[in-house]
Amino acid sequence: MNAWDKLVAGFAATRIGAWTIVNVLFRLDRVLLETSRGRVYLALGWHMLLLTTVGAKSGLPRTIPLLYIPDGKNIALIASNGGREKFPAWYWNLRAHPEAIVLTNGQVQNYLAHQATGAERERLWHQAVTYYPGYAVYQKRIGGREIPIMVLEPKDVEEPR
């Protein structure tokens, strides 16, 4: 990371920084990602996507911008919720309905999700905290509970329009 990325990551790891990202910047990112077909977003230096899931309780489509960790053809999503006590709704949505649609870099792709466990989780967690050190801060903030990692495996590809 360059100096700017380190400054932003440091701010994002604070409680106010995490709140600002989740409640303000992600709302702006959703608009930017939708209008640019996943090519433009505010989280410079990191990978962003638009995740569409089916609501665990409502059964309705839910879309949210998220940071992601590329893992070959797969995508790893860290369910940190900025270090809040509750895991994010998208995590519960994927647990209930593992099908997901992802928009990133001009492509829409269908995925099937599973929760990483054991060696896979350890490997992805190491990648995650290397990629964004704030995840380690979030883990300390929530105490003994382990932050879940959801892995999205591609089902098919739609060509960019």
CNS distance restraints for C-alpha pairs under 8 A (distance, minus, plus):
assign (resid   1 and name CA) (resid   5 and name CA) 5.51 0.50 0.50
assign (resid   1 and name CA) (resid   6 and name CA) 6.14 0.50 0.50
assign (resid   2 and name CA) (resid   6 and name CA) 6.28 0.50 0.50
assign (resid   3 and name CA) (resid   7 and name CA) 6.22 0.50 0.50
assign (resid   4 and name CA) (resid   8 and name CA) 6.21 0.50 0.50
assign (resid   5 and name CA) (resid   9 and name CA) 5.94 0.50 0.50
assign (resid   5 and name CA) (resid  45 and name CA) 6.70 0.50 0.50
assign (resid   6 and name CA) (resid  10 and name CA) 5.98 0.50 0.50
assign (resid   7 and name CA) (resid  11 and name CA) 6.30 0.50 0.50
assign (resid   8 and name CA) (resid  12 and name CA) 6.03 0.50 0.50
assign (resid   9 and name CA) (resid  13 and name CA) 6.16 0.50 0.50
assign (resid   9 and name CA) (resid 132 and name CA) 6.97 0.50 0.50
assign (resid   9 and name CA) (resid 133 and name CA) 7.22 0.50 0.50
assign (resid   9 and name CA) (resid 134 and name CA) 6.47 0.50 0.50
assign (resid  10 and name CA) (resid  14 and name CA) 6.89 0.50 0.50
assign (resid  10 and name CA) (resid 134 and name CA) 7.16 0.50 0.50
assign (resid  11 and name CA) (resid  16 and name CA) 7.90 0.50 0.50
assign (resid  11 and name CA) (resid  17 and name CA) 5.07 0.50 0.50
assign (resid  11 and name CA) (resid  18 and name CA) 7.76 0.50 0.50
assign (resid  12 and name CA) (resid  16 and name CA) 7.71 0.50 0.50
assign (resid  12 and name CA) (resid  17 and name CA) 4.20 0.50 0.50
assign (resid  12 and name CA) (resid  18 and name CA) 4.95 0.50 0.50
assign (resid  12 and name CA) (resid  21 and name CA) 6.98 0.50 0.50
assign (resid  12 and name CA) (resid 134 and name CA) 6.80 0.50 0.50
assign (resid  13 and name CA) (resid  17 and name CA) 6.21 0.50 0.50
assign (resid  13 and name CA) (resid  18 and name CA) 6.05 0.50 0.50
assign (resid  13 and name CA) (resid  82 and name CA) 7.74 0.50 0.50
assign (resid  13 and name CA) (resid 133 and name CA) 7.87 0.50 0.50
assign (resid  13 and name CA) (resid 134 and name CA) 4.55 0.50 0.50
assign (resid  13 and name CA) (resid 135 and name CA) 7.58 0.50 0.50
assign (resid  13 and name CA) (resid 137 and name CA) 6.30 0.50 0.50
assign (resid  13 and name CA) (resid 138 and name CA) 7.15 0.50 0.50
assign (resid  14 and name CA) (resid  18 and name CA) 6.01 0.50 0.50
assign (resid  15 and name CA) (resid  19 and name CA) 6.14 0.50 0.50
assign (resid  15 and name CA) (resid  82 and name CA) 7.70 0.50 0.50
assign (resid  15 and name CA) (resid  83 and name CA) 7.90 0.50 0.50
assign (resid  16 and name CA) (resid  20 and name CA) 6.03 0.50 0.50
assign (resid  17 and name CA) (resid  21 and name CA) 6.18 0.50 0.50
assign (resid  18 and name CA) (resid  22 and name CA) 6.11 0.50 0.50
assign (resid  18 and name CA) (resid  82 and name CA) 5.03 0.50 0.50
assign (resid  18 and name CA) (resid  83 and name CA) 7.70 0.50 0.50
assign (resid  19 and name CA) (resid  23 and name CA) 5.79 0.50 0.50
assign (resid  19 and name CA) (resid  24 and name CA) 7.80 0.50 0.50
assign (resid  19 and name CA) (resid  82 and name CA) 7.01 0.50 0.50
assign (resid  20 and name CA) (resid  24 and name CA) 5.23 0.50 0.50
assign (resid  20 and name CA) (resid  25 and name CA) 6.47 0.50 0.50
assign (resid  21 and name CA) (resid  25 and name CA) 4.73 0.50 0.50
assign (resid  21 and name CA) (resid  26 and name CA) 5.88 0.50 0.50
assign (resid  22 and name CA) (resid  26 and name CA) 5.50 0.50 0.50
assign (resid  22 and name CA) (resid  27 and name CA) 7.75 0.50 0.50
assign (resid  22 and name CA) (resid  81 and name CA) 7.73 0.50 0.50
assign (resid  22 and name CA) (resid  82 and name CA) 7.15 0.50 0.50
assign (resid  23 and name CA) (resid  27 and name CA) 6.65 0.50 0.50
assign (resid  24 and name CA) (resid  28 and name CA) 6.64 0.50 0.50
assign (resid  25 and name CA) (resid  29 and name CA) 6.00 0.50 0.50
assign (resid  25 and name CA) (resid  42 and name CA) 7.20 0.50 0.50
assign (resid  26 and name CA) (resid  30 and name CA) 6.01 0.50 0.50
assign (resid  26 and name CA) (resid  64 and name CA) 7.82 0.50 0.50
assign (resid  26 and name CA) (resid  65 and name CA) 6.05 0.50 0.50
assign (resid  26 and name CA) (resid  66 and name CA) 7.70 0.50 0.50
assign (resid  27 and name CA) (resid  31 and name CA) 6.84 0.50 0.50
assign (resid  27 and name CA) (resid  65 and name CA) 7.91 0.50 0.50
assign (resid  28 and name CA) (resid  32 and name CA) 6.34 0.50 0.50
assign (resid  28 and name CA) (resid  42 and name CA) 7.83 0.50 0.50
assign (resid  29 and name CA) (resid  33 and name CA) 5.79 0.50 0.50
assign (resid  29 and name CA) (resid  40 and name CA) 7.98 0.50 0.50
assign (resid  29 and name CA) (resid  41 and name CA) 5.15 0.50 0.50
assign (resid  29 and name CA) (resid  42 and name CA) 6.06 0.50 0.50
assign (resid  29 and name CA) (resid  43 and name CA) 7.98 0.50 0.50
assign (resid  29 and name CA) (resid  65 and name CA) 6.56 0.50 0.50
assign (resid  30 and name CA) (resid  34 and name CA) 6.03 0.50 0.50
assign (resid  30 and name CA) (resid  41 and name CA) 8.00 0.50 0.50
assign (resid  30 and name CA) (resid  50 and name CA) 7.04 0.50 0.50
assign (resid  30 and name CA) (resid  64 and name CA) 6.69 0.50 0.50
assign (resid  30 and name CA) (resid  65 and name CA) 5.52 0.50 0.50
assign (resid  31 and name CA) (resid  35 and name CA) 6.13 0.50 0.50
assign (resid  32 and name CA) (resid  36 and name CA) 5.97 0.50 0.50
assign (resid  32 and name CA) (resid  38 and name CA) 7.66 0.50 0.50
assign (resid  32 and name CA) (resid  40 and name CA) 5.81 0.50 0.50
assign (resid  32 and name CA) (resid  41 and name CA) 5.64 0.50 0.50
assign (resid  33 and name CA) (resid  37 and name CA) 5.64 0.50 0.50
assign (resid  33 and name CA) (resid  38 and name CA) 4.31 0.50 0.50
assign (resid  33 and name CA) (resid  39 and name CA) 6.30 0.50 0.50
assign (resid  33 and name CA) (resid  40 and name CA) 5.66 0.50 0.50
assign (resid  33 and name CA) (resid  41 and name CA) 5.93 0.50 0.50
assign (resid  33 and name CA) (resid  49 and name CA) 7.41 0.50 0.50
assign (resid  33 and name CA) (resid  50 and name CA) 6.88 0.50 0.50
assign (resid  33 and name CA) (resid  65 and name CA) 7.79 0.50 0.50
assign (resid  33 and name CA) (resid 104 and name CA) 7.83 0.50 0.50
assign (resid  34 and name CA) (resid  38 and name CA) 6.27 0.50 0.50
assign (resid  34 and name CA) (resid  50 and name CA) 7.74 0.50 0.50
assign (resid  36 and name CA) (resid  40 and name CA) 5.76 0.50 0.50
assign (resid  36 and name CA) (resid 106 and name CA) 7.60 0.50 0.50
assign (resid  37 and name CA) (resid 103 and name CA) 6.76 0.50 0.50
assign (resid  37 and name CA) (resid 104 and name CA) 6.80 0.50 0.50
assign (resid  37 and name CA) (resid 105 and name CA) 6.84 0.50 0.50
assign (resid  37 and name CA) (resid 106 and name CA) 4.86 0.50 0.50
assign (resid  37 and name CA) (resid 107 and name CA) 7.29 0.50 0.50
assign (resid  38 and name CA) (resid  48 and name CA) 7.73 0.50 0.50
assign (resid  38 and name CA) (resid  49 and name CA) 6.33 0.50 0.50
assign (resid  38 and name CA) (resid  50 and name CA) 7.08 0.50 0.50
assign (resid  38 and name CA) (resid 103 and name CA) 5.64 0.50 0.50
assign (resid  38 and name CA) (resid 104 and name CA) 4.17 0.50 0.50
assign (resid  38 and name CA) (resid 105 and name CA) 4.85 0.50 0.50
assign (resid  38 and name CA) (resid 106 and name CA) 5.36 0.50 0.50
assign (resid  38 and name CA) (resid 107 and name CA) 7.45 0.50 0.50
assign (resid  39 and name CA) (resid 104 and name CA) 6.53 0.50 0.50
assign (resid  39 and name CA) (resid 105 and name CA) 4.77 0.50 0.50
assign (resid  39 and name CA) (resid 106 and name CA) 6.07 0.50 0.50
assign (resid  41 and name CA) (resid  48 and name CA) 7.20 0.50 0.50
assign (resid  43 and name CA) (resid  47 and name CA) 7.54 0.50 0.50
assign (resid  43 and name CA) (resid  48 and name CA) 7.14 0.50 0.50
assign (resid  46 and name CA) (resid  67 and name CA) 6.83 0.50 0.50
assign (resid  46 and name CA) (resid  68 and name CA) 7.91 0.50 0.50
assign (resid  47 and name CA) (resid  67 and name CA) 5.59 0.50 0.50
assign (resid  47 and name CA) (resid  68 and name CA) 5.66 0.50 0.50
assign (resid  47 and name CA) (resid  69 and name CA) 7.05 0.50 0.50
assign (resid  48 and name CA) (resid  65 and name CA) 6.69 0.50 0.50
assign (resid  48 and name CA) (resid  66 and name CA) 5.54 0.50 0.50
assign (resid  48 and name CA) (resid  67 and name CA) 4.57 0.50 0.50
assign (resid  48 and name CA) (resid  68 and name CA) 6.01 0.50 0.50
assign (resid  48 and name CA) (resid 104 and name CA) 7.02 0.50 0.50
assign (resid  49 and name CA) (resid  65 and name CA) 5.52 0.50 0.50
assign (resid  49 and name CA) (resid  66 and name CA) 5.54 0.50 0.50
assign (resid  49 and name CA) (resid  67 and name CA) 6.56 0.50 0.50
assign (resid  49 and name CA) (resid  68 and name CA) 7.05 0.50 0.50
assign (resid  49 and name CA) (resid 102 and name CA) 6.54 0.50 0.50
assign (resid  49 and name CA) (resid 103 and name CA) 5.71 0.50 0.50
assign (resid  49 and name CA) (resid 104 and name CA) 4.88 0.50 0.50
assign (resid  50 and name CA) (resid  63 and name CA) 6.50 0.50 0.50
assign (resid  50 and name CA) (resid  64 and name CA) 5.55 0.50 0.50
assign (resid  50 and name CA) (resid  65 and name CA) 4.38 0.50 0.50
assign (resid  50 and name CA) (resid  66 and name CA) 6.39 0.50 0.50
assign (resid  50 and name CA) (resid 102 and name CA) 5.62 0.50 0.50
assign (resid  50 and name CA) (resid 103 and name CA) 5.08 0.50 0.50
assign (resid  50 and name CA) (resid 104 and name CA) 6.63 0.50 0.50
assign (resid  51 and name CA) (resid  62 and name CA) 7.98 0.50 0.50
assign (resid  51 and name CA) (resid  63 and name CA) 5.40 0.50 0.50
assign (resid  51 and name CA) (resid  64 and name CA) 5.36 0.50 0.50
assign (resid  51 and name CA) (resid  65 and name CA) 6.13 0.50 0.50
assign (resid  51 and name CA) (resid  66 and name CA) 7.03 0.50 0.50
assign (resid  51 and name CA) (resid 100 and name CA) 6.86 0.50 0.50
assign (resid  51 and name CA) (resid 101 and name CA) 5.95 0.50 0.50
assign (resid  51 and name CA) (resid 102 and name CA) 4.84 0.50 0.50
assign (resid  51 and name CA) (resid 103 and name CA) 6.77 0.50 0.50
assign (resid  52 and name CA) (resid  61 and name CA) 6.46 0.50 0.50
assign (resid  52 and name CA) (resid  62 and name CA) 5.37 0.50 0.50
assign (resid  52 and name CA) (resid  63 and name CA) 4.21 0.50 0.50
assign (resid  52 and name CA) (resid  64 and name CA) 6.62 0.50 0.50
assign (resid  52 and name CA) (resid 100 and name CA) 5.69 0.50 0.50
assign (resid  52 and name CA) (resid 101 and name CA) 5.05 0.50 0.50
assign (resid  52 and name CA) (resid 102 and name CA) 6.34 0.50 0.50
assign (resid  53 and name CA) (resid  61 and name CA) 5.69 0.50 0.50
assign (resid  53 and name CA) (resid  62 and name CA) 5.25 0.50 0.50
assign (resid  53 and name CA) (resid  63 and name CA) 6.46 0.50 0.50
assign (resid  53 and name CA) (resid  90 and name CA) 6.86 0.50 0.50
assign (resid  53 and name CA) (resid  93 and name CA) 6.25 0.50 0.50
assign (resid  53 and name CA) (resid  94 and name CA) 6.59 0.50 0.50
assign (resid  53 and name CA) (resid  97 and name CA) 7.43 0.50 0.50
assign (resid  53 and name CA) (resid  98 and name CA) 7.96 0.50 0.50
assign (resid  53 and name CA) (resid  99 and name CA) 6.83 0.50 0.50
assign (resid  53 and name CA) (resid 100 and name CA) 5.01 0.50 0.50
assign (resid  53 and name CA) (resid 101 and name CA) 6.75 0.50 0.50
assign (resid  54 and name CA) (resid  58 and name CA) 7.87 0.50 0.50
assign (resid  54 and name CA) (resid  59 and name CA) 5.43 0.50 0.50
assign (resid  54 and name CA) (resid  60 and name CA) 5.40 0.50 0.50
assign (resid  54 and name CA) (resid  61 and name CA) 4.59 0.50 0.50
assign (resid  54 and name CA) (resid  62 and name CA) 5.89 0.50 0.50
assign (resid  54 and name CA) (resid  93 and name CA) 5.97 0.50 0.50
assign (resid  54 and name CA) (resid  94 and name CA) 7.55 0.50 0.50
assign (resid  54 and name CA) (resid  97 and name CA) 6.25 0.50 0.50
assign (resid  54 and name CA) (resid  99 and name CA) 7.80 0.50 0.50
assign (resid  54 and name CA) (resid 100 and name CA) 7.65 0.50 0.50
assign (resid  55 and name CA) (resid  59 and name CA) 4.64 0.50 0.50
assign (resid  55 and name CA) (resid  60 and name CA) 5.18 0.50 0.50
assign (resid  55 and name CA) (resid  61 and name CA) 6.06 0.50 0.50
assign (resid  55 and name CA) (resid  62 and name CA) 6.10 0.50 0.50
assign (resid  55 and name CA) (resid  90 and name CA) 7.79 0.50 0.50
assign (resid  55 and name CA) (resid  93 and name CA) 5.13 0.50 0.50
assign (resid  55 and name CA) (resid  97 and name CA) 7.83 0.50 0.50
assign (resid  56 and name CA) (resid  92 and name CA) 6.25 0.50 0.50
assign (resid  56 and name CA) (resid  93 and name CA) 4.45 0.50 0.50
assign (resid  56 and name CA) (resid  94 and name CA) 7.68 0.50 0.50
assign (resid  56 and name CA) (resid  95 and name CA) 7.90 0.50 0.50
assign (resid  56 and name CA) (resid  96 and name CA) 5.39 0.50 0.50
assign (resid  56 and name CA) (resid  97 and name CA) 6.81 0.50 0.50
assign (resid  62 and name CA) (resid  90 and name CA) 7.88 0.50 0.50
assign (resid  64 and name CA) (resid  90 and name CA) 7.88 0.50 0.50
assign (resid  66 and name CA) (resid  77 and name CA) 7.71 0.50 0.50
assign (resid  67 and name CA) (resid  77 and name CA) 7.17 0.50 0.50
assign (resid  68 and name CA) (resid  75 and name CA) 6.46 0.50 0.50
assign (resid  68 and name CA) (resid  76 and name CA) 5.78 0.50 0.50
assign (resid  68 and name CA) (resid  77 and name CA) 5.22 0.50 0.50
assign (resid  68 and name CA) (resid  78 and name CA) 7.33 0.50 0.50
assign (resid  69 and name CA) (resid  75 and name CA) 5.85 0.50 0.50
assign (resid  69 and name CA) (resid  76 and name CA) 4.97 0.50 0.50
assign (resid  69 and name CA) (resid  77 and name CA) 6.55 0.50 0.50
assign (resid  69 and name CA) (resid 127 and name CA) 7.60 0.50 0.50
assign (resid  69 and name CA) (resid 128 and name CA) 6.59 0.50 0.50
assign (resid  69 and name CA) (resid 131 and name CA) 7.64 0.50 0.50
assign (resid  70 and name CA) (resid  74 and name CA) 6.39 0.50 0.50
assign (resid  70 and name CA) (resid  75 and name CA) 4.95 0.50 0.50
assign (resid  70 and name CA) (resid  76 and name CA) 6.35 0.50 0.50
assign (resid  71 and name CA) (resid  75 and name CA) 5.55 0.50 0.50
assign (resid  71 and name CA) (resid  76 and name CA) 6.65 0.50 0.50
assign (resid  73 and name CA) (resid 153 and name CA) 7.09 0.50 0.50
assign (resid  73 and name CA) (resid 154 and name CA) 6.96 0.50 0.50
assign (resid  74 and name CA) (resid 151 and name CA) 6.68 0.50 0.50
assign (resid  74 and name CA) (resid 152 and name CA) 5.53 0.50 0.50
assign (resid  74 and name CA) (resid 153 and name CA) 4.89 0.50 0.50
assign (resid  74 and name CA) (resid 154 and name CA) 6.54 0.50 0.50
assign (resid  75 and name CA) (resid 151 and name CA) 5.70 0.50 0.50
assign (resid  75 and name CA) (resid 152 and name CA) 5.04 0.50 0.50
assign (resid  75 and name CA) (resid 153 and name CA) 6.84 0.50 0.50
assign (resid  76 and name CA) (resid 124 and name CA) 7.26 0.50 0.50
assign (resid  76 and name CA) (resid 149 and name CA) 6.55 0.50 0.50
assign (resid  76 and name CA) (resid 150 and name CA) 5.76 0.50 0.50
assign (resid  76 and name CA) (resid 151 and name CA) 4.61 0.50 0.50
assign (resid  76 and name CA) (resid 152 and name CA) 6.35 0.50 0.50
assign (resid  77 and name CA) (resid 149 and name CA) 5.62 0.50 0.50
assign (resid  77 and name CA) (resid 150 and name CA) 5.13 0.50 0.50
assign (resid  77 and name CA) (resid 151 and name CA) 6.34 0.50 0.50
assign (resid  77 and name CA) (resid 152 and name CA) 7.82 0.50 0.50
assign (resid  78 and name CA) (resid 128 and name CA) 7.63 0.50 0.50
assign (resid  78 and name CA) (resid 147 and name CA) 7.12 0.50 0.50
assign (resid  78 and name CA) (resid 148 and name CA) 6.29 0.50 0.50
assign (resid  78 and name CA) (resid 149 and name CA) 4.70 0.50 0.50
assign (resid  78 and name CA) (resid 150 and name CA) 6.56 0.50 0.50
assign (resid  79 and name CA) (resid  87 and name CA) 6.13 0.50 0.50
assign (resid  79 and name CA) (resid  88 and name CA) 6.19 0.50 0.50
assign (resid  79 and name CA) (resid  91 and name CA) 6.24 0.50 0.50
assign (resid  79 and name CA) (resid 147 and name CA) 6.02 0.50 0.50
assign (resid  79 and name CA) (resid 148 and name CA) 5.37 0.50 0.50
assign (resid  79 and name CA) (resid 149 and name CA) 5.94 0.50 0.50
assign (resid  79 and name CA) (resid 150 and name CA) 7.39 0.50 0.50
assign (resid  80 and name CA) (resid  84 and name CA) 7.24 0.50 0.50
assign (resid  80 and name CA) (resid  87 and name CA) 6.49 0.50 0.50
assign (resid  80 and name CA) (resid  88 and name CA) 7.27 0.50 0.50
assign (resid  80 and name CA) (resid 135 and name CA) 6.96 0.50 0.50
assign (resid  80 and name CA) (resid 138 and name CA) 6.57 0.50 0.50
assign (resid  80 and name CA) (resid 139 and name CA) 7.55 0.50 0.50
assign (resid  80 and name CA) (resid 147 and name CA) 5.73 0.50 0.50
assign (resid  80 and name CA) (resid 148 and name CA) 7.37 0.50 0.50
assign (resid  81 and name CA) (resid  86 and name CA) 7.33 0.50 0.50
assign (resid  81 and name CA) (resid  87 and name CA) 5.86 0.50 0.50
assign (resid  81 and name CA) (resid  88 and name CA) 5.32 0.50 0.50
assign (resid  82 and name CA) (resid 135 and name CA) 7.97 0.50 0.50
assign (resid  82 and name CA) (resid 138 and name CA) 6.20 0.50 0.50
assign (resid  83 and name CA) (resid 135 and name CA) 7.86 0.50 0.50
assign (resid  83 and name CA) (resid 137 and name CA) 7.56 0.50 0.50
assign (resid  83 and name CA) (resid 138 and name CA) 4.00 0.50 0.50
assign (resid  83 and name CA) (resid 139 and name CA) 6.54 0.50 0.50
assign (resid  83 and name CA) (resid 141 and name CA) 5.78 0.50 0.50
assign (resid  83 and name CA) (resid 142 and name CA) 6.05 0.50 0.50
assign (resid  84 and name CA) (resid 138 and name CA) 7.68 0.50 0.50
assign (resid  84 and name CA) (resid 141 and name CA) 7.67 0.50 0.50
assign (resid  84 and name CA) (resid 142 and name CA) 6.74 0.50 0.50
assign (resid  85 and name CA) (resid 142 and name CA) 5.95 0.50 0.50
assign (resid  87 and name CA) (resid  91 and name CA) 6.79 0.50 0.50
assign (resid  87 and name CA) (resid  92 and name CA) 7.84 0.50 0.50
assign (resid  87 and name CA) (resid 147 and name CA) 7.92 0.50 0.50
assign (resid  88 and name CA) (resid  92 and name CA) 7.11 0.50 0.50
assign (resid  89 and name CA) (resid  93 and name CA) 6.14 0.50 0.50
assign (resid  90 and name CA) (resid  94 and name CA) 6.16 0.50 0.50
assign (resid  91 and name CA) (resid  95 and name CA) 6.27 0.50 0.50
assign (resid  91 and name CA) (resid 150 and name CA) 7.47 0.50 0.50
assign (resid  92 and name CA) (resid  96 and name CA) 6.18 0.50 0.50
assign (resid  93 and name CA) (resid  97 and name CA) 5.82 0.50 0.50
assign (resid  93 and name CA) (resid  98 and name CA) 7.48 0.50 0.50
assign (resid  94 and name CA) (resid  98 and name CA) 4.44 0.50 0.50
assign (resid  94 and name CA) (resid  99 and name CA) 6.91 0.50 0.50
assign (resid  94 and name CA) (resid 100 and name CA) 7.42 0.50 0.50
assign (resid  94 and name CA) (resid 113 and name CA) 6.50 0.50 0.50
assign (resid  94 and name CA) (resid 114 and name CA) 7.92 0.50 0.50
assign (resid  95 and name CA) (resid 113 and name CA) 7.92 0.50 0.50
assign (resid  95 and name CA) (resid 114 and name CA) 7.59 0.50 0.50
assign (resid  95 and name CA) (resid 115 and name CA) 7.90 0.50 0.50
assign (resid  98 and name CA) (resid 112 and name CA) 5.46 0.50 0.50
assign (resid  98 and name CA) (resid 113 and name CA) 4.77 0.50 0.50
assign (resid  98 and name CA) (resid 114 and name CA) 6.88 0.50 0.50
assign (resid  99 and name CA) (resid 110 and name CA) 7.29 0.50 0.50
assign (resid  99 and name CA) (resid 111 and name CA) 5.87 0.50 0.50
assign (resid  99 and name CA) (resid 112 and name CA) 4.76 0.50 0.50
assign (resid  99 and name CA) (resid 113 and name CA) 6.34 0.50 0.50
assign (resid 100 and name CA) (resid 110 and name CA) 5.83 0.50 0.50
assign (resid 100 and name CA) (resid 111 and name CA) 5.12 0.50 0.50
assign (resid 100 and name CA) (resid 112 and name CA) 6.20 0.50 0.50
assign (resid 100 and name CA) (resid 113 and name CA) 7.23 0.50 0.50
assign (resid 100 and name CA) (resid 152 and name CA) 7.93 0.50 0.50
assign (resid 101 and name CA) (resid 108 and name CA) 6.86 0.50 0.50
assign (resid 101 and name CA) (resid 109 and name CA) 5.73 0.50 0.50
assign (resid 101 and name CA) (resid 110 and name CA) 4.61 0.50 0.50
assign (resid 101 and name CA) (resid 111 and name CA) 6.07 0.50 0.50
assign (resid 102 and name CA) (resid 107 and name CA) 7.92 0.50 0.50
assign (resid 102 and name CA) (resid 108 and name CA) 5.59 0.50 0.50
assign (resid 102 and name CA) (resid 109 and name CA) 5.38 0.50 0.50
assign (resid 102 and name CA) (resid 110 and name CA) 6.42 0.50 0.50
assign (resid 102 and name CA) (resid 111 and name CA) 7.36 0.50 0.50
assign (resid 103 and name CA) (resid 107 and name CA) 5.60 0.50 0.50
assign (resid 103 and name CA) (resid 108 and name CA) 4.51 0.50 0.50
assign (resid 103 and name CA) (resid 109 and name CA) 6.67 0.50 0.50
assign (resid 104 and name CA) (resid 108 and name CA) 6.71 0.50 0.50
assign (resid 106 and name CA) (resid 160 and name CA) 5.58 0.50 0.50
assign (resid 106 and name CA) (resid 161 and name CA) 7.77 0.50 0.50
assign (resid 107 and name CA) (resid 157 and name CA) 7.83 0.50 0.50
assign (resid 107 and name CA) (resid 158 and name CA) 6.56 0.50 0.50
assign (resid 107 and name CA) (resid 159 and name CA) 6.39 0.50 0.50
assign (resid 107 and name CA) (resid 160 and name CA) 5.16 0.50 0.50
assign (resid 108 and name CA) (resid 157 and name CA) 6.97 0.50 0.50
assign (resid 108 and name CA) (resid 158 and name CA) 5.77 0.50 0.50
assign (resid 108 and name CA) (resid 159 and name CA) 7.60 0.50 0.50
assign (resid 108 and name CA) (resid 160 and name CA) 7.42 0.50 0.50
assign (resid 109 and name CA) (resid 154 and name CA) 6.90 0.50 0.50
assign (resid 109 and name CA) (resid 155 and name CA) 7.39 0.50 0.50
assign (resid 109 and name CA) (resid 156 and name CA) 6.17 0.50 0.50
assign (resid 109 and name CA) (resid 157 and name CA) 5.04 0.50 0.50
assign (resid 109 and name CA) (resid 158 and name CA) 6.01 0.50 0.50
assign (resid 110 and name CA) (resid 154 and name CA) 5.95 0.50 0.50
assign (resid 110 and name CA) (resid 155 and name CA) 5.31 0.50 0.50
assign (resid 110 and name CA) (resid 156 and name CA) 5.82 0.50 0.50
assign (resid 110 and name CA) (resid 157 and name CA) 7.00 0.50 0.50
assign (resid 111 and name CA) (resid 152 and name CA) 5.51 0.50 0.50
assign (resid 111 and name CA) (resid 153 and name CA) 5.17 0.50 0.50
assign (resid 111 and name CA) (resid 154 and name CA) 4.36 0.50 0.50
assign (resid 111 and name CA) (resid 155 and name CA) 5.08 0.50 0.50
assign (resid 111 and name CA) (resid 156 and name CA) 7.57 0.50 0.50
assign (resid 112 and name CA) (resid 152 and name CA) 5.48 0.50 0.50
assign (resid 112 and name CA) (resid 153 and name CA) 5.27 0.50 0.50
assign (resid 112 and name CA) (resid 154 and name CA) 6.50 0.50 0.50
assign (resid 112 and name CA) (resid 155 and name CA) 6.65 0.50 0.50
assign (resid 113 and name CA) (resid 150 and name CA) 6.35 0.50 0.50
assign (resid 113 and name CA) (resid 151 and name CA) 5.42 0.50 0.50
assign (resid 113 and name CA) (resid 152 and name CA) 4.42 0.50 0.50
assign (resid 113 and name CA) (resid 153 and name CA) 6.27 0.50 0.50
assign (resid 114 and name CA) (resid 150 and name CA) 5.68 0.50 0.50
assign (resid 114 and name CA) (resid 151 and name CA) 5.40 0.50 0.50
assign (resid 114 and name CA) (resid 152 and name CA) 6.73 0.50 0.50
assign (resid 115 and name CA) (resid 148 and name CA) 7.04 0.50 0.50
assign (resid 115 and name CA) (resid 149 and name CA) 5.87 0.50 0.50
assign (resid 115 and name CA) (resid 150 and name CA) 4.48 0.50 0.50
assign (resid 115 and name CA) (resid 151 and name CA) 6.03 0.50 0.50
assign (resid 116 and name CA) (resid 120 and name CA) 5.78 0.50 0.50
assign (resid 116 and name CA) (resid 121 and name CA) 4.74 0.50 0.50
assign (resid 116 and name CA) (resid 148 and name CA) 7.42 0.50 0.50
assign (resid 116 and name CA) (resid 149 and name CA) 5.56 0.50 0.50
assign (resid 116 and name CA) (resid 150 and name CA) 5.87 0.50 0.50
assign (resid 116 and name CA) (resid 151 and name CA) 6.29 0.50 0.50
assign (resid 117 and name CA) (resid 121 and name CA) 4.72 0.50 0.50
assign (resid 117 and name CA) (resid 122 and name CA) 7.62 0.50 0.50
assign (resid 118 and name CA) (resid 122 and name CA) 6.36 0.50 0.50
assign (resid 119 and name CA) (resid 123 and name CA) 6.09 0.50 0.50
assign (resid 120 and name CA) (resid 124 and name CA) 6.16 0.50 0.50
assign (resid 121 and name CA) (resid 125 and name CA) 5.83 0.50 0.50
assign (resid 121 and name CA) (resid 149 and name CA) 6.77 0.50 0.50
assign (resid 122 and name CA) (resid 126 and name CA) 6.20 0.50 0.50
assign (resid 123 and name CA) (resid 127 and name CA) 6.39 0.50 0.50
assign (resid 124 and name CA) (resid 128 and name CA) 6.01 0.50 0.50
assign (resid 124 and name CA) (resid 149 and name CA) 7.74 0.50 0.50
assign (resid 125 and name CA) (resid 129 and name CA) 6.25 0.50 0.50
assign (resid 125 and name CA) (resid 149 and name CA) 7.68 0.50 0.50
assign (resid 126 and name CA) (resid 130 and name CA) 6.16 0.50 0.50
assign (resid 127 and name CA) (resid 131 and name CA) 6.01 0.50 0.50
assign (resid 128 and name CA) (resid 132 and name CA) 5.94 0.50 0.50
assign (resid 128 and name CA) (resid 133 and name CA) 7.54 0.50 0.50
assign (resid 128 and name CA) (resid 135 and name CA) 7.06 0.50 0.50
assign (resid 129 and name CA) (resid 133 and name CA) 4.50 0.50 0.50
assign (resid 129 and name CA) (resid 134 and name CA) 6.97 0.50 0.50
assign (resid 129 and name CA) (resid 135 and name CA) 5.57 0.50 0.50
assign (resid 129 and name CA) (resid 136 and name CA) 5.95 0.50 0.50
assign (resid 133 and name CA) (resid 137 and name CA) 7.15 0.50 0.50
assign (resid 134 and name CA) (resid 138 and name CA) 6.22 0.50 0.50
assign (resid 135 and name CA) (resid 139 and name CA) 6.16 0.50 0.50
assign (resid 136 and name CA) (resid 140 and name CA) 6.42 0.50 0.50
assign (resid 137 and name CA) (resid 141 and name CA) 6.22 0.50 0.50
assign (resid 138 and name CA) (resid 142 and name CA) 6.49 0.50 0.50
assign (resid 139 and name CA) (resid 143 and name CA) 6.59 0.50 0.50
assign (resid 139 and name CA) (resid 145 and name CA) 7.77 0.50 0.50
assign (resid 139 and name CA) (resid 146 and name CA) 7.04 0.50 0.50
assign (resid 139 and name CA) (resid 147 and name CA) 6.48 0.50 0.50
assign (resid 140 and name CA) (resid 144 and name CA) 7.81 0.50 0.50
